[in-house]
Each structure stands twice: as C-alpha cells, then as structure tokens.
Amino acid sequence: MSTPATPYEEGFDAVVGKDGVLTVPAEELARHGLPPGTHVRLIPKRPSPAPRRTVRGALRAAVDARTLDAFEAALDEAKADRIAAVDRRWQ
C-alpha cells in the first residue's frame, strides 16, 4: 500500500541546535502552507542499505539452523536413494 503524494514530500529545512531543539523558520512553514504553532510529525529518513555485490549470505537469517540441517539431511537421503536406484538399474 502506498501513501498518496502530498505537498509535504519536499521536506522542511530545519536546524537542530546543540541543545537538541529543532527550529523551523516561519518562512519554511509558510512555504508549505502551515501557520506557526502547527504540530508536525517528523519521520527520520533511513539510509538505504549498501548495494550487494554478491548474494552470498543474503538469506542466512531467513532460515533457522535446524530447518537447514533437516533440509541438508533430506537432500543427502534423496541423493543416496537416487544413487541406489541407478546402481540397481545397471546391475
């Protein structure tokens, strides 16, 4: 679901002082049609993740170790069954 475009997407120019106080000049508020004293909600912009140069390890947290071990065991068993089937066929 996406949020419809708003005139506020351009953002605000603001200054955070050494004491942590956020100051937005009245002209900046007026540019967005907001009178002084208006309550606004700030949403921090998160930096985008660095681009992957390889997919190796991309899903390592997606599957827990027990499930992965069970999957590997099933693959080994299936491989052994296939080898045994080929051996029976050609003997």
C-alpha positions as CSV (number, residue, x, y, z in Angstrom):
1,M,0.0,0.0,0.0
2,S,1.4,3.4,-0.9
3,T,0.8,6.8,0.5
4,P,-0.6,9.3,-1.9
5,A,1.7,12.1,-2.9
6,T,1.4,15.2,-0.7
7,P,2.7,18.7,-1.0
8,Y,4.9,18.0,2.1
9,E,7.1,15.4,0.3
10,E,9.6,18.1,-0.5
11,G,10.5,18.2,3.2
12,F,11.5,21.0,5.5
13,D,14.7,22.9,6.1
14,A,15.2,22.9,9.8
15,V,18.0,23.4,12.3
16,V,18.8,21.2,15.3
17,G,20.6,23.2,17.9
18,K,23.3,21.9,20.3
19,D,20.6,21.6,23.0
20,G,18.5,19.4,20.7
21,V,15.9,21.9,20.0
22,L,14.5,21.8,16.4
23,T,13.9,25.1,14.8
24,V,11.9,25.6,11.6
25,P,11.8,29.1,10.3
26,A,8.4,30.7,9.8
27,E,9.1,31.2,6.1
28,E,9.7,27.4,5.7
29,L,6.4,26.7,7.4
30,A,4.7,29.2,5.2
31,R,6.2,27.6,2.1
32,H,4.1,24.5,3.0
33,G,1.0,26.4,3.9
34,L,1.4,25.8,7.7
35,P,0.9,28.6,10.2
36,P,3.3,29.0,13.1
37,G,2.3,26.7,16.0
38,T,1.2,23.9,13.8
39,H,2.0,20.4,15.1
40,V,4.0,18.4,12.6
41,R,5.3,14.8,12.8
42,L,8.9,14.1,11.9
43,I,9.8,10.8,10.2
44,P,13.5,10.2,10.0
45,K,14.9,9.3,6.6
46,R,16.7,6.0,6.9
47,P,19.8,5.5,4.8
48,S,19.3,2.9,2.1
49,P,21.3,-0.2,2.5
50,A,24.6,-0.6,0.6
51,P,24.1,-2.4,-2.7
52,R,25.0,-6.0,-2.6
53,R,28.0,-7.1,-4.6
54,T,27.1,-10.7,-4.1
55,V,24.0,-12.7,-3.0
56,R,26.2,-14.9,-0.8
57,G,24.7,-14.9,2.7
58,A,21.7,-12.7,1.7
59,L,19.2,-15.2,3.2
60,R,21.2,-16.5,6.1
61,A,18.9,-15.1,8.7
62,A,15.7,-16.2,6.8
63,V,16.1,-19.9,7.7
64,D,16.9,-21.2,11.1
65,A,19.8,-23.7,11.5
66,R,17.6,-26.7,12.5
67,T,15.5,-26.3,9.3
68,L,18.6,-26.0,7.2
69,D,20.1,-29.1,8.8
70,A,16.9,-31.1,8.2
71,F,16.9,-29.9,4.6
72,E,20.5,-30.9,4.0
73,A,19.8,-34.3,5.6
74,A,16.8,-34.8,3.2
75,L,18.9,-33.9,0.2
76,D,21.6,-36.4,1.3
77,E,19.0,-39.1,1.7
78,A,17.4,-38.3,-1.6
79,K,20.8,-38.4,-3.3
80,A,21.6,-41.8,-1.7
81,D,18.2,-43.1,-2.9
82,R,18.9,-41.9,-6.5
83,I,22.4,-43.5,-6.5
84,A,21.0,-46.8,-5.2
85,A,18.3,-46.7,-7.8
86,V,20.8,-46.2,-10.6
87,D,23.0,-49.0,-9.2
88,R,20.1,-51.4,-9.1
89,R,19.1,-50.5,-12.6
90,W,22.6,-51.1,-14.1
91,Q,23.5,-54.3,-12.2
